[in-house]
Amino acid sequence: MDTFAALELSGRLLRALEDANYTTPTPIQAKAIPLLLDGYDLLGIAQTGTGKTAAFTLPLLHNLEEDNQRPRPRCARALILAPTRELAVQISESIKVYGRHMRIRQTVVMGGVGKRPQTDALKRGVDILIATPGRLIDLLNGGHVDLGTCEYLIVDEADRMLDMGFIRDVRRIVAKLPDERQTLLFSATMPAEIARLAREILFEPERVEITARSIAVDRIDQHVHHLDRGAKSTRLNHLLRTPDFERVIVFTRTKRGADRVVKQLGRGGVTAEALHGNKSQNARQRALDNFREGRSRVLVATDIAARGIDIDGVTHVINYEMPNEPESYVHRIGRTARAGADGIAISFCDPSERKNLRSIERLIKRPLTVSGENMPGGQPRFRAGARNGERSRGRGRRRDGHAHSRSMV
């Protein structure tokens, strides 16, 4: 599909897409939207950065407009489940952009904030309810929402739901929905438990898959710096003195590690914000807003920010610590090279993390470019995994990716 107009979306949606300067659908949008407009259930296997949020919100808005029904009090016509508060808010913002010319009532329910505004919003009923599982279970138990008339269910980032221990809650929520509905499940990976959930909740689904490798390679220069663990702080401060590092996300494995890096950067005169699960929702949103608006140049985050956070203009992603799961690497670096831009991903790899590096390189089917010689913190000579002491010759030729006018999450 060359344009969104070819997908036969409603005129109001096409006008909103034109307002936002979105003209060309991404591969997952081109594949998924026609299937969803025809009423199929869908199993989508795709990483963040592929445009999957638009792939499910555009046909949902189209179908809700065509049905032209009003939501009943305390009811929702469509339910979108998201694993994190940040992703729930991001989906809501996308719906506001795409539905700006439509009369769509939506609300977000999530933990970390007061219940009263959420229950008040639900009293009149909503067209679209975006929810994190824990808070939705709480509201269901309190009788504040009834899912018995819900026509659409979208489960986003299902494998993240599994990682966070929400699968039992998801099953409890699904049991409250009618059997007659359209159901979509999106997941970056397909572990056995998610495959079982898909079989339980989807009816004869169509399958759309976008590979991890295409996301990791297209438009992102990927580098690795080999250094000792104790040298990482010095190396990070050195890199951030470079003007090219305009908007940077630094990933750590732990919440304590994120706070420690923020303090270290502050002592070096770099303004940074931490984003992790121990922060209140207001503090997390404030950190994101400050980063998005340029009031802070660096966001230091755990993997809570690796999926579903859409911030244009991120010039660099730095893995201060290598992720334990190679798929997490793909999600992390996907925070850059958005909206058609290029991006750079840099990973700090100490000797204890070289096994993680090899797993990542196997997943993306290419070596990371070795960088960092003649910089503070050591002078690495060999790429991890090079055979017989062979000096790394750097990365192979880049593959050309399919260019879009602007990518959407």
C-alpha positions in Angstrom: 0.0 0.0 0.0 1.5 3.4 -1.0 -0.9 5.6 0.9 -3.4 5.5 3.7 -6.2 6.4 1.3 -5.7 3.1 -0.4 -6.6 1.3 2.8 -10.2 2.7 2.6 -10.2 4.4 6.0 -12.9 6.9 6.8 -12.6 10.5 5.5 -12.2 11.9 9.1 -9.3 9.5 9.8 -7.6 10.4 6.5 -8.0 14.1 7.3 -6.4 13.6 10.8 -3.5 11.6 9.2 -2.9 14.4 6.7 -2.9 16.9 9.5 -0.2 14.9 11.2 1.8 14.6 8.0 1.3 10.8 7.9 1.1 9.6 4.3 2.6 6.2 3.9 1.6 3.2 6.0 4.4 1.0 7.6 4.4 -2.7 6.6 2.4 -3.8 9.7 -0.2 -1.1 9.0 -0.5 -2.1 5.4 -1.0 -5.7 6.3 -3.1 -5.4 9.5 -5.6 -2.6 8.7 -7.4 -4.3 5.8 -7.8 -7.5 7.9 -9.1 -5.6 10.9 -11.6 -3.6 8.8 -12.9 -7.0 7.5 -13.5 -8.1 11.1 -10.8 -10.7 11.5 -9.1 -11.5 14.9 -5.4 -10.8 14.6 -2.2 -12.1 16.1 0.5 -9.5 15.6 4.2 -10.2 16.2 6.0 -7.0 16.1 8.4 -4.8 18.1 7.8 -1.3 19.1 8.8 1.1 16.4 6.9 -0.8 13.7 3.8 1.4 13.8 1.6 -1.2 15.5 -0.3 1.3 17.6 -1.7 3.0 14.5 -2.2 -0.5 13.0 -4.8 -1.2 15.6 -6.2 2.2 16.6 -7.0 3.4 13.0 -9.3 0.4 12.1 -10.7 0.5 15.6 -11.7 4.2 15.2 -13.0 3.5 11.7 -15.2 0.6 13.0 -16.5 2.6 16.0 -17.5 5.5 13.7 -19.3 3.2 11.3 -21.2 1.5 14.1 -22.4 4.9 15.4 -23.5 3.6 18.8 -23.3 5.5 22.0 -21.6 3.8 25.0 -23.8 2.8 27.9 -23.2 4.1 31.4 -20.2 2.4 33.1 -19.5 0.4 29.9 -16.9 0.5 27.2 -17.3 -0.3 23.5 -13.6 -1.2 23.2 -10.9 -2.2 25.7 -7.2 -1.8 25.2 -4.9 -3.5 27.7 -1.4 -2.2 28.1 1.3 -3.4 30.6 2.6 0.0 31.7 1.2 3.3 32.6 3.5 5.1 30.1 2.2 2.9 27.2 -1.4 3.4 28.2 -0.9 7.2 28.1 0.9 6.9 24.8 -1.9 5.0 23.2 -4.4 7.5 24.5 -2.4 10.4 22.9 -2.3 8.5 19.6 -6.1 8.1 19.7 -6.5 11.8 20.3 -4.3 12.5 17.2 -6.1 10.1 14.9 -9.6 10.7 16.2 -9.4 14.5 16.3 -12.2 14.9 13.8 -14.4 12.3 15.4 -16.6 12.3 18.5 -14.8 9.6 20.4 -15.0 9.4 24.2 -12.0 7.7 25.7 -10.3 7.4 29.1 -7.3 5.8 30.7 -7.4 3.9 34.0 -4.1 3.0 35.6 -2.5 2.7 39.0 -0.3 5.4 40.6 -3.0 8.1 40.4 -6.3 8.7 42.2 -9.4 6.6 41.3 -12.0 9.3 41.5 -11.3 11.0 38.1 -11.3 7.5 36.5 -14.6 6.4 38.0 -16.2 9.7 37.2 -15.2 9.3 33.5 -16.6 5.8 33.4 -20.0 6.8 34.8 -21.2 8.1 31.4 -19.6 5.2 29.5 -16.7 5.5 27.1 -16.1 4.4 23.5 -12.5 3.3 24.3 -11.1 2.3 27.6 -7.3 2.0 27.8 -6.2 0.2 31.0 -3.4 -1.4 32.9 -4.6 -4.8 34.2 -4.2 -4.2 38.0 -6.3 -1.0 38.2 -8.9 -2.4 35.8 -9.4 -5.4 38.1 -9.8 -3.1 41.0 -12.5 -1.1 39.2 -14.3 -4.2 38.1 -14.3 -5.5 41.7 -15.7 -2.2 42.8 -18.5 -2.3 40.2 -17.3 0.9 38.5 -17.1 -0.7 35.0 -19.0 -3.4 33.1 -17.4 -5.1 30.2 -20.4 -7.2 29.2 -21.1 -5.1 26.1 -17.5 -4.6 24.9 -17.1 -5.3 21.2 -13.4 -5.0 20.8 -10.4 -6.2 22.8 -6.8 -5.3 22.1 -4.0 -6.8 24.2 -0.8 -4.9 23.6 2.7 -6.0 24.5 1.5 -9.4 25.7 5.0 -10.7 26.4 5.6 -7.7 28.6 2.4 -8.6 30.4 3.9 -12.0 31.1 7.2 -10.5 32.3 5.3 -8.3 34.8 3.1 -11.1 36.1 -0.2 -9.8 34.6 -1.3 -12.8 32.6 -3.6 -14.1 35.3 -5.2 -10.7 35.5 -5.6 -10.6 31.7 -7.4 -13.9 31.8 -9.7 -12.6 34.6 -10.5 -9.6 32.5 -11.2 -11.5 29.3 -13.7 -13.7 31.2 -15.8 -10.6 31.8 -16.1 -9.9 28.0 -18.7 -11.3 25.7 -17.7 -14.1 23.4 -18.9 -12.2 20.3 -16.1 -9.6 19.9 -13.1 -8.8 17.7 -9.8 -9.6 19.5 -6.3 -8.5 18.7 -3.1 -9.6 20.5 0.3 -8.0 19.9 3.5 -9.4 21.2 7.2 -8.9 20.4 8.0 -12.5 21.2 5.9 -15.6 21.4 6.8 -17.7 24.5 4.7 -20.7 25.2 2.5 -19.0 27.7 1.6 -16.2 25.3 1.0 -18.7 22.5 -1.4 -20.5 24.9 -3.2 -17.2 25.7 -3.5 -16.4 22.0 -5.2 -19.8 21.4 -7.6 -19.1 24.3 -8.8 -15.6 23.3 -8.5 -15.4 19.5 -10.9 -17.0 17.0 -9.3 -18.2 13.8 -6.9 -15.2 13.8 -4.9 -13.9 10.9 -1.2 -13.6 11.7 1.0 -10.6 10.9 4.7 -10.7 11.7 7.4 -8.0 11.5 10.9 -9.4 12.2 13.2 -8.1 14.9 16.1 -7.8 12.6 14.5 -5.3 10.3 13.9 -3.0 13.3 17.4 -3.4 14.7 19.2 -2.8 11.4 17.3 -0.1 9.5 18.6 3.4 10.1 20.4 2.6 13.4 24.2 2.7 13.6 25.0 0.2 16.4 28.3 0.3 18.3 29.8 -1.4 21.3 32.5 -0.1 23.7 34.4 -2.8 25.5 35.5 -1.5 28.9 35.7 -2.5 32.6 32.6 -2.0 34.7 34.2 0.8 36.7 35.0 2.8 33.6 31.4 3.1 32.4 30.7 6.3 34.3 33.7 8.1 32.9 33.0 7.0 29.4 29.3 8.1 29.6 30.3 11.6 30.9 32.9 11.9 28.1 30.3 11.0 25.4 27.7 13.4 26.7 30.1 16.3 26.4 29.8 15.9 22.6 27.3 18.3 21.1 25.9 15.6 18.8 24.4 13.8 21.8 21.3 16.1 21.8 18.6 13.8 23.2 19.8 10.6 24.9 18.2 7.7 26.6 20.5 5.7 28.9 19.3 2.2 29.9 20.3 0.4 33.1 19.2 -3.0 34.4 18.0 -1.8 37.8 16.1 1.0 39.4 19.0 1.7 41.8 21.4 1.8 38.9 19.3 4.4 37.1 19.3 6.6 40.2 23.0 6.2 40.6 23.7 7.2 37.0 21.5 10.3 37.3 23.5 11.4 40.4 26.8 10.7 38.7 25.8 12.8 35.7 24.5 15.6 37.9 27.9 15.8 39.6 29.4 16.2 36.1 26.9 19.0 35.2 24.6 17.0 33.0 20.9 17.4 33.6 19.2 14.0 33.6 15.9 12.4 34.8 15.3 8.9 36.1 12.4 6.8 34.9 11.6 3.5 36.7 8.9 1.6 38.6 9.7 3.1 42.0 8.7 6.6 40.8 5.2 7.8 41.3 3.1 8.1 38.2 3.2 11.9 38.4 7.0 11.8 38.7 7.3 9.4 35.8 5.1 11.6 33.6 7.0 14.7 34.6 10.3 13.0 33.7 9.0 12.1 30.3 7.5 15.5 29.7 10.8 17.2 30.7 12.7 15.0 28.3 10.2 15.4 25.5 10.2 19.2 25.9 14.0 19.5 26.1 14.2 20.6 29.7 16.4 17.6 30.3 18.8 16.2 27.7 19.2 12.7 29.2 16.6 10.2 30.4 18.0 7.3 32.4 15.6 4.4 32.4 15.1 0.8 33.2 13.4 -1.4 30.6 10.0 0.0 31.7 10.8 2.7 29.0 12.0 0.2 26.3 8.6 -0.3 24.8 5.8 2.0 23.7 7.4 5.3 24.5 7.2 7.4 21.4 9.5 10.5 21.6 10.8 11.9 18.3 14.3 13.3 18.0 16.1 10.8 20.3 19.6 11.0 18.8 21.3 8.3 20.8 20.4 5.3 22.9 23.1 4.1 25.3 23.0 0.7 27.0 24.9 1.5 30.2 24.4 -2.1 31.0 23.8 -4.9 28.5 20.2 -6.3 28.7 19.9 -9.9 29.9 17.4 -10.7 27.1 18.5 -10.0 23.5 15.0 -9.0 22.5 15.2 -6.2 25.1 18.1 -4.8 23.1 15.9 -4.4 20.1 13.2 -2.6 22.1 15.8 -0.3 23.7 17.5 0.8 20.5 14.0 1.2 18.9 13.7 4.4 20.9 15.9 6.2 18.3 15.5 6.3 14.5 11.9 7.2 14.8 9.7 9.3 12.5 12.0 8.5 9.6 15.2 9.8 11.2 18.5 8.1 11.7 19.8 7.1 15.1 22.8 5.8 17.0 22.9 3.0 19.6 25.9 2.5 21.8 26.4 -0.4 24.2 28.9 -0.5 27.1 30.1 -4.1 27.5 32.2 -5.2 30.4 33.9 -8.7 30.4 30.9 -10.2 32.4 28.5 -9.1 29.7 30.1 -10.6 26.6 27.8 -13.5 26.6 24.9 -11.1 26.4 26.6 -9.4 23.5 27.0 -12.6 21.5 23.3 -13.4 22.1 22.3 -10.0 20.7 24.5 -10.4 17.7 23.0 -13.8 16.9 19.5 -12.3 17.1 20.2 -9.4 14.8 22.5 -11.5 12.6 25.3 -9.0 12.5 28.2 -7.8 14.7 28.1 -4.5 16.5 30.8 -2.0 15.4 33.6 -1.9 17.9 34.2 1.7 19.0 35.7 3.6 21.9 39.5 3.4 21.3 41.5 6.3 22.6 38.7 7.3 25.0 38.6 7.5 28.7 38.0 4.2 30.4 40.3 2.0 28.5 41.3 1.2 24.9 39.5 -2.0 23.7 41.4 -3.8 21.0 39.2 -6.8 20.0 35.6 -7.4 19.4 34.0 -9.9 21.8 33.7 -13.2 20.1 36.4 -12.6 17.5 38.2 -15.9 16.8 41.9 -16.5 17.5 42.5 -12.9 18.5 41.5 -11.6 15.1 41.0 -7.9 15.1 37.4 -6.9 14.4 36.9 -5.5 10.9 33.8 -3.6 11.9 30.3 -4.0 10.8 29.2 -5.3 7.4 27.5 -3.3 4.7 24.2 -1.8 5.9 21.0 -3.0 4.4 18.7 -0.5 2.9 15.4 -0.3 4.8 12.0 0.6 3.4 11.7 4.4 4.0 8.5 5.9 5.2 7.5 9.5 5.4 7.1 9.1 9.1 6.9 6.1 11.4 4.2 5.7 14.0 4.1 3.7 17.2 
